[in-house]
Amino acid sequence: MHNIVVAGGDTRDAWLCRMLLGRGYDVRTWGIAAKGVEPFRMSQAPPNVLIGPMTGIADDGRMQTAEGEIMLTEELLSRMGAGSLLAAGLIGDRIVTRCRAIGIRTIQYRLLSTFMWLNAVPTAEGAIEAAIGRSGRTLFARPIGVIGFGRVGSVLTDRLSRYGAHAVVFERSAEKQAMARAFGHPAFPLDVNPRPPLDGVFNTAPAPVLDASWFGEDAPGWVIDLASIPGGLAPELRNTALVRQRYQQILSIPGKVAPVRAAEIVWETLSLALEEEWEDGKTVRNSYWGGNGGLPL
């Protein structure tokens, strides 16, 4: 039986604790409260699975949690020992190097394609929830722009179409423009002029693509920015009257609008990552974790 500690940064981590407890795991919280789950104390036996927050673990072991800053110490890593697992959204290089020396497996789930694809769904659906009613209408039959046709952009465009919106893609990459058209969506380069009329725009591109042209008199009525910090707004436009009423940046949507599913996605990602390891081009089982990474869904 795995002894799991969840160092939680938001609501998804509290739900993760409750989910694991309901599945019979020995689970404790660290830096977050979860109904029915006991807090972790350093005097207790160390975990063999430590799940850090989405925001990650810094090089010096610092973690930002719902209850403030906590520290992953050298002593705790040593007590966890070889064969344990340390997972978080991101993990500092020094911590990864130390874990490798001890024999602790590390997973930075925010860097895994499986997590990105799974997380794109609640991100897209939460973004649509935020947009509905912004113009005094539903999204049905309205022209809605999507900047970027990566994981979130492609899933969001699909969901908009299912709502009956007319999704229009703006993308720098010619290949991704072709992909969008192959799926039946009109697609244009970012600098197309003039742009087709749009009711609103979602930005998914992690670059300052939202310049003044997106906020002119004939521009969309609202712009929702889904890109991670610092977002897609041109720096010179921040806190200006031009964008104040129309621009909204929304971060960490899954943990806010769908925390239960967000918790499941973290666990599914870890389970998939531990399912198999690749060695010399051949699939091999991890001897410690066994089939399905030892983390049954």
Secondary structure by P-SEA (a helix, b strand, c coil): ccbbbbbcccaaaaaaaaaaaaacccccccccccccbbbbbcccccccbbbbcccccccccccccccccccccaaaaaaacccbbbbcccccaaaaaaaaaabbbbbcccccaaaaaaaaaaaaaaaaaaaccccccccccbbbbbccccaaaaaaaaaaaaaccbbbbbbccaaaaaaaaaabbbbbcccccccccccbbbbccccccccccccccccccbbbbcccccccccccccccccccccbbbbccccccccaaaaaaaaaaaaaaaaccccccccccccccccccccccc
